[in-house]
């Protein structure tokens, strides 16, 4: 037990902001913070992993990415696409040529701070063990722990929704214990909203809205990428997702941009390479 003064004078990292995601999102008070549980929710195929993995690669912080949706090779290709500014399919072809050294050089620095665990059906105990292994290797917990996605965690109950709530409780505790920002990806109901627009907080499946400090509802619509903070304890909340913040994405290279102008400049530079 500590007094508030002891907390302020101590070395706790809880509540500290991670590097901003994009300036437009910062302006909308959307941030990830250490010691807190976050959810990034959306319909299948609408950009949850693009958003999360791009940030994991580009944030510059130590990261443990627990990925149940994709194999290690796919994740390496996506990391290469982000770093090389090259479509994922081109990176995949590059791996079968002498040009693979370009990919190795591009992602070399990531190995110093990013670890990926591809278990397709992790247990809660397994997630804790992976965090402990990260600490053994690096001497401290990661700044951010990504769980992609919540539905893949092996349930501790026969009832799916009870299992989801138990998983959220465990991840909430994990964030407090490690002072890491825990970011879980999750689904919204396909019946509740247009897939090209973020769904409201009520569309998040499994009634897991109680514990996270931040819930972001996301949707990709072509080059537009919409983000609504349907729950935001430390900022502006938009529970009905009526006023999402729009940034921009280049889906082939798994990359996000603050404005349409930045996206167009990025594509022009890539054409000249």
ChimeraX attribute file (.defattr): number of C-alpha atoms within 10 A of each C-alpha:
attribute: neighborCount
match mode: 1-to-1
recipient: residues
	/A:1	5
	/A:2	7
	/A:3	8
	/A:4	9
	/A:5	8
	/A:6	11
	/A:7	13
	/A:8	9
	/A:9	9
	/A:10	10
	/A:11	8
	/A:12	13
	/A:13	15
	/A:14	18
	/A:15	16
	/A:16	16
	/A:17	13
	/A:18	17
	/A:19	15
	/A:20	17
	/A:21	21
	/A:22	16
	/A:23	14
	/A:24	16
	/A:25	19
	/A:26	14
	/A:27	11
	/A:28	16
	/A:29	16
	/A:30	25
	/A:31	21
	/A:32	24
	/A:33	27
	/A:34	24
	/A:35	26
	/A:36	26
	/A:37	26
	/A:38	28
	/A:39	28
	/A:40	27
	/A:41	33
	/A:42	31
	/A:43	27
	/A:44	15
	/A:45	12
	/A:46	22
	/A:47	22
	/A:48	24
	/A:49	21
	/A:50	21
	/A:51	21
	/A:52	19
	/A:53	22
	/A:54	20
	/A:55	19
	/A:56	23
	/A:57	21
	/A:58	15
	/A:59	15
	/A:60	15
	/A:61	16
	/A:62	23
	/A:63	25
	/A:64	23
	/A:65	23
	/A:66	23
	/A:67	24
	/A:68	20
	/A:69	15
	/A:70	14
	/A:71	14
	/A:72	14
	/A:73	11
	/A:74	13
	/A:75	17
	/A:76	18
	/A:77	24
	/A:78	26
	/A:79	25
	/A:80	26
	/A:81	25
	/A:82	25
	/A:83	20
	/A:84	18
	/A:85	20
	/A:86	18
	/A:87	19
	/A:88	23
	/A:89	13
	/A:90	14
	/A:91	24
	/A:92	19
	/A:93	12
	/A:94	16
	/A:95	15
	/A:96	9
	/A:97	9
	/A:98	8
	/A:99	12
	/A:100	15
	/A:101	11
	/A:102	15
	/A:103	20
	/A:104	13
	/A:105	13
	/A:106	16
	/A:107	20
	/A:108	10
	/A:109	11
	/A:110	19
	/A:111	10
	/A:112	11
	/A:113	17
	/A:114	19
	/A:115	17
	/A:116	17
	/A:117	17
	/A:118	18
	/A:119	18
	/A:120	17
	/A:121	16
	/A:122	21
	/A:123	16
	/A:124	18
	/A:125	9
	/A:126	14
	/A:127	20
	/A:128	14
	/A:129	12
	/A:130	19
	/A:131	18
	/A:132	16
	/A:133	14
	/A:134	20
	/A:135	14
	/A:136	11
	/A:137	9
	/A:138	13
	/A:139	10
	/A:140	14
	/A:141	21
	/A:142	24
	/A:143	22
	/A:144	27
	/A:145	27
	/A:146	23
	/A:147	26
	/A:148	25
	/A:149	24
	/A:150	20
	/A:151	21
	/A:152	18
	/A:153	21
	/A:154	17
	/A:155	21
	/A:156	14
	/A:157	11
	/A:158	8
	/A:159	9
	/A:160	14
	/A:161	16
	/A:162	16
	/A:163	18
	/A:164	23
	/A:165	18
	/A:166	17
	/A:167	21
	/A:168	23
	/A:169	16
	/A:170	16
	/A:171	25
	/A:172	21
	/A:173	17
	/A:174	21
	/A:175	23
	/A:176	18
	/A:177	12
	/A:178	23
	/A:179	22
	/A:180	29
	/A:181	28
	/A:182	28
	/A:183	28
	/A:184	24
	/A:185	21
	/A:186	24
	/A:187	22
	/A:188	24
	/A:189	18
	/A:190	15
	/A:191	10
	/A:192	13
	/A:193	14
	/A:194	11
	/A:195	20
	/A:196	17
	/A:197	23
	/A:198	30
	/A:199	31
	/A:200	25
	/A:201	23
	/A:202	16
	/A:203	21
	/A:204	25
	/A:205	18
	/A:206	18
	/A:207	13
	/A:208	21
	/A:209	18
	/A:210	10
	/A:211	17
	/A:212	21
	/A:213	19
	/A:214	25
	/A:215	29
	/A:216	29
	/A:217	32
	/A:218	30
	/A:219	27
	/A:220	26
	/A:221	15
	/A:222	12
	/A:223	16
	/A:224	19
	/A:225	25
	/A:226	24
	/A:227	27
	/A:228	32
	/A:229	31
	/A:230	27
	/A:231	25
	/A:232	20
	/A:233	11
	/A:234	13
	/A:235	15
	/A:236	14
	/A:237	20
	/A:238	18
	/A:239	19
	/A:240	18
	/A:241	22
	/A:242	13
	/A:243	15
	/A:244	23
	/A:245	17
	/A:246	22
	/A:247	21
	/A:248	22
	/A:249	26
	/A:250	21
	/A:251	15
	/A:252	16
	/A:253	24
	/A:254	23
	/A:255	24
	/A:256	23
	/A:257	22
	/A:258	17
	/A:259	16
	/A:260	15
	/A:261	11
	/A:262	14
	/A:263	18
	/A:264	14
	/A:265	11
	/A:266	15
	/A:267	13
	/A:268	11
	/A:269	10
	/A:270	12
	/A:271	8
	/A:272	6
	/A:273	6
